[in-house]
Amino acid sequence: MNRMIFNWQQAYFYMENGVMPVERPQVHKKTGKIFFVFDDNETKELYTEWCNRK
């Protein structure tokens, strides 16, 4: 399953930790916001780290 990430800092955190998006950045049709798409399984552990950071 893939997950859309709208938060640039979170997307860069994933990339800095070796997980690359599965697609190029896109623009959401309704909101006009840029988002990145990541594989949910690849980001599970990093998501926990992201939530627990200070």
C-alpha contacts under 8 A as a table, 3 or more apart, distances in Angstrom:
res1	aa1	res2	aa2	distance
1	M	39	D	6.16
1	M	40	D	5.67
1	M	41	N	7.41
2	N	37	V	6.35
2	N	38	F	5.56
2	N	39	D	4.55
2	N	40	D	5.23
3	R	37	V	5.52
3	R	38	F	5.35
3	R	39	D	6.26
3	R	40	D	5.74
4	M	35	F	6.16
4	M	36	F	5.62
4	M	37	V	4.58
4	M	38	F	6.58
5	I	8	W	7.58
5	I	10	Q	7.44
5	I	11	A	6.46
5	I	35	F	5.39
5	I	36	F	5.11
5	I	37	V	6.15
5	I	38	F	7.42
6	F	11	A	7.78
6	F	33	K	7.21
6	F	34	I	6.36
6	F	35	F	4.43
6	F	36	F	6.51
7	N	10	Q	5.36
7	N	11	A	6.30
7	N	35	F	7.47
8	W	11	A	5.03
8	W	12	Y	6.11
8	W	35	F	7.82
9	Q	12	Y	5.15
9	Q	13	F	6.07
10	Q	13	F	4.94
10	Q	14	Y	6.35
10	Q	50	W	7.19
11	A	14	Y	5.22
11	A	15	M	6.36
11	A	36	F	6.81
12	Y	15	M	4.92
12	Y	16	E	5.91
13	F	16	E	5.12
13	F	17	N	6.29
13	F	50	W	7.74
14	Y	17	N	5.17
14	Y	18	G	6.53
14	Y	19	V	5.32
14	Y	20	M	7.10
14	Y	43	T	7.16
14	Y	46	L	6.72
15	M	18	G	5.11
15	M	19	V	4.88
15	M	20	M	5.27
15	M	21	P	7.69
16	E	19	V	7.42
17	N	46	L	7.93
19	V	38	F	7.94
19	V	42	E	6.89
19	V	43	T	7.18
20	M	38	F	7.09
21	P	24	R	6.94
21	P	36	F	6.29
21	P	37	V	5.36
21	P	38	F	4.66
21	P	39	D	7.31
22	V	37	V	5.85
22	V	38	F	5.45
22	V	39	D	6.57
23	E	36	F	7.17
23	E	37	V	5.86
23	E	38	F	7.65
24	R	36	F	6.93
24	R	37	V	7.64
25	P	34	I	6.56
25	P	35	F	5.61
25	P	36	F	4.79
25	P	37	V	7.19
26	Q	34	I	5.49
26	Q	35	F	5.49
26	Q	36	F	6.58
27	V	32	G	5.58
27	V	33	K	5.45
27	V	34	I	4.40
27	V	35	F	6.25
28	H	31	T	5.60
28	H	32	G	5.01
28	H	33	K	5.39
28	H	34	I	6.23
28	H	35	F	7.01
29	K	32	G	5.65
38	F	42	E	7.61
38	F	43	T	7.24
39	D	42	E	5.43
39	D	43	T	6.55
40	D	43	T	5.33
40	D	44	K	6.21
41	N	44	K	5.52
42	E	45	E	7.64
43	T	46	L	5.11
43	T	47	Y	5.76
44	K	47	Y	5.20
44	K	48	T	6.64
45	E	48	T	5.28
45	E	49	E	6.49
46	L	49	E	4.90
46	L	50	W	5.98
47	Y	50	W	4.90
47	Y	51	C	6.20
48	T	51	C	5.17
48	T	52	N	6.21
49	E	52	N	5.12
49	E	53	R	6.04
50	W	53	R	5.45
